[in-house]
Amino acid sequence: MASEATTGRPAVLVARAVFSETIERLRAHFDVETNDADDEWSPDELIRRLQGKAGVLLTGTQRVDDALLRACPTLRIAANMTVGYNNFDVVAMDAHGVVGTNTPDVLTETTADFGFALLLAAARRVTESERYLRAGRWTRWSYDLFAGAEVHGTTLGILGMGRIGQAIARCGAHGFGMRVLYHNRHRLDAAIENDCRATWVDKDTLLRESDHLVLVLPYTPQNHHIIGAAELARMKPTAVLVNLARGGIVDDAALAQALRERRIAAAGLDVFEGEPHVHPGLLEVPNVVLTPHIASATVRTRRAMADLAADNLIAYLTKGRALTPVNHPAQRRG
Ligand code: DGY
């Protein structure tokens, strides 16, 4: 197996299949081991393949934790091709002097667009009505056929007001004439609030007043099931919930029950607890739009994400400076 010691060039692992252009970009600087078959390696297999590697490009599904870092003493950087980095144990990475990077900014607008795609599809019953049409059940027009919820001019709630939350707010306020409320741990600067035409409210007000509630907060243990049965009960019975963030933020079993009992009108979900497994209760109810974690999936954006992850490896391993680090270990492996 190639390693820096044997070839003089750092060795990196690309742990899932990515664009061939991204691999070529890496090959200009490193000895690169790839996973062209896109196999899902077990933690042990990942550790085995990381022996002698200085860097790894990940897609967010493999964990980088204390056990892996202990077993891979040459690893200096883990570059995620995602903005979310809940697969990183940042405390362990700091302790081992390993830098983690993510891919902010390049996916912001694309992901916000998809938030609106889910919101519109759920509110206007797009997939539900398409299934009806495809099943040959459409025989005539009628006044209330798939009558859904209004979007334009309604109240948009956003939980988690980072870059993507702000892009969704701008889209809602400027594109759909919506009143925008948000809740975030920290209130944003007045200039950003003005740009987004968004008003900070407490979480309870957000739940009670939103016609459409979009979740875009990072997954942390504190955010686990931040939307559960109690929160769903506080929402309007006409409300639409959109989860673009991470599985585990919503209690999917409680949501399936709320949708079944029409305690909220509809949901649009791109992420799931324990994905790719989807709670069977969600598969059974008609008033939910389900997509397989594709919010950032346009060809251009996925290319930009892969290239930024590669550029982080290149910048850190050739110049000692990552472009978009998520941590700053006091002592770095070198
Ligand atoms: C991200 O970048 O975090 C997206 O959810 C894709 O995993």
Boltz pocket constraint, residues with backbone or C-beta under 6 A from the ligand:
constraints:
  - pocket:
      binder: B
      contacts: [[A, 59], [A, 60], [A, 81], [A, 82], [A, 83], [A, 84], [A, 85], [A, 103], [A, 107], [A, 244], [A, 245], [A, 293], [A, 296]]
      max_distance: 6.0
